[in-house]
Amino acid sequence: MSVKKTIETKLQEQFAPVHLNVIDESENHRGHGGWREGGETHFRVQIASTAFDGMSRVNRHRAINDVLAQELQDGVHALAIEARSPDEPDTRIR
């Protein structure tokens, strides 16, 4: 299973998100630290879940990092996280 699919599966199972988008941004980091041939080193996670209701931004990030600890240990070099409750506005720049 690809790292991207593993991330998606783990986040689905743990947070039952109403929105989940996992983006492999590795190619944007070609030649930089942590990059390797074949990608799957730099990811962006965009997730909305009721599991984040009442949680601070820091605690949301910690929860996601805890779920993905093995992937971070095994070669994911960078993980950008955009986590929100479904009731919060989507603040991504378009």
C-alpha positions as CSV (number, residue, x, y, z in Angstrom):
1,M,0.0,0.0,0.0
2,S,1.3,3.5,-0.8
3,V,2.2,5.9,1.9
4,K,-0.6,8.2,0.7
5,K,-3.2,5.5,1.0
6,T,-1.9,4.4,4.4
7,I,-2.2,8.0,5.6
8,E,-5.8,8.3,4.2
9,T,-6.8,5.0,5.8
10,K,-5.4,5.8,9.2
11,L,-7.0,9.2,9.3
12,Q,-10.4,7.8,8.1
13,E,-10.3,5.2,10.8
14,Q,-9.3,7.5,13.6
15,F,-11.2,10.7,12.8
16,A,-14.1,9.7,10.5
17,P,-13.7,13.0,8.6
18,V,-16.4,14.7,6.7
19,H,-13.6,16.0,4.4
20,L,-10.2,14.5,3.8
21,N,-7.7,15.4,1.1
22,V,-4.1,14.0,1.3
23,I,-1.8,15.6,-1.2
24,D,1.7,14.3,-2.1
25,E,3.7,17.4,-2.5
26,S,7.0,15.6,-2.8
27,E,7.8,16.8,-6.3
28,N,7.6,20.4,-5.2
29,H,10.6,19.6,-2.9
30,R,12.9,17.9,-5.5
31,G,16.5,18.4,-4.5
32,H,15.6,19.6,-1.0
33,G,16.2,17.8,2.3
34,G,14.3,14.6,2.8
35,W,13.3,14.3,-0.9
36,R,13.9,10.9,-2.5
37,E,13.2,9.4,-5.9
38,G,9.6,8.1,-6.1
39,G,8.2,10.8,-3.8
40,E,5.9,10.0,-0.9
41,T,8.1,12.2,1.4
42,H,6.2,15.5,1.7
43,F,2.4,15.5,2.3
44,R,-0.3,18.0,3.0
45,V,-3.4,16.8,4.9
46,Q,-6.6,18.8,4.7
47,I,-9.1,17.3,7.1
48,A,-12.4,18.3,8.7
49,S,-13.8,16.2,11.5
50,T,-16.2,16.5,14.4
51,A,-13.4,14.8,16.4
52,F,-11.7,18.2,16.4
53,D,-14.6,20.0,18.0
54,G,-13.3,22.0,20.9
55,M,-9.7,21.1,20.3
56,S,-7.0,23.7,19.9
57,R,-5.0,23.9,16.6
58,V,-2.0,22.5,18.5
59,N,-3.9,19.5,19.9
60,R,-5.4,18.7,16.5
61,H,-1.9,18.6,15.0
62,R,-0.7,16.5,17.9
63,A,-3.5,14.0,17.4
64,I,-2.8,13.7,13.7
65,N,1.0,13.3,14.3
66,D,0.2,10.6,16.9
67,V,-1.9,8.6,14.4
68,L,0.8,9.0,11.7
69,A,3.8,8.5,14.0
70,Q,5.0,5.3,12.2
71,E,4.9,7.0,8.8
72,L,6.8,10.0,10.1
73,Q,9.4,7.6,11.5
74,D,9.6,5.6,8.3
75,G,10.4,8.3,5.8
76,V,7.7,11.0,5.6
77,H,9.9,14.0,5.9
78,A,7.3,16.8,6.0
79,L,3.6,16.9,6.9
80,A,1.6,20.1,6.5
81,I,-1.7,19.9,8.4
82,E,-4.9,21.9,7.8
83,A,-7.3,20.5,10.4
84,R,-10.6,22.0,11.3
85,S,-14.0,21.2,12.8
86,P,-16.8,21.0,10.1
87,D,-18.4,24.0,11.6
88,E,-15.3,26.2,11.1
89,P,-14.8,28.0,7.8
90,D,-12.4,26.5,5.3
91,T,-9.6,29.1,5.3
92,R,-7.4,27.6,2.6
93,I,-6.1,30.1,0.1
94,R,-7.5,29.3,-3.3
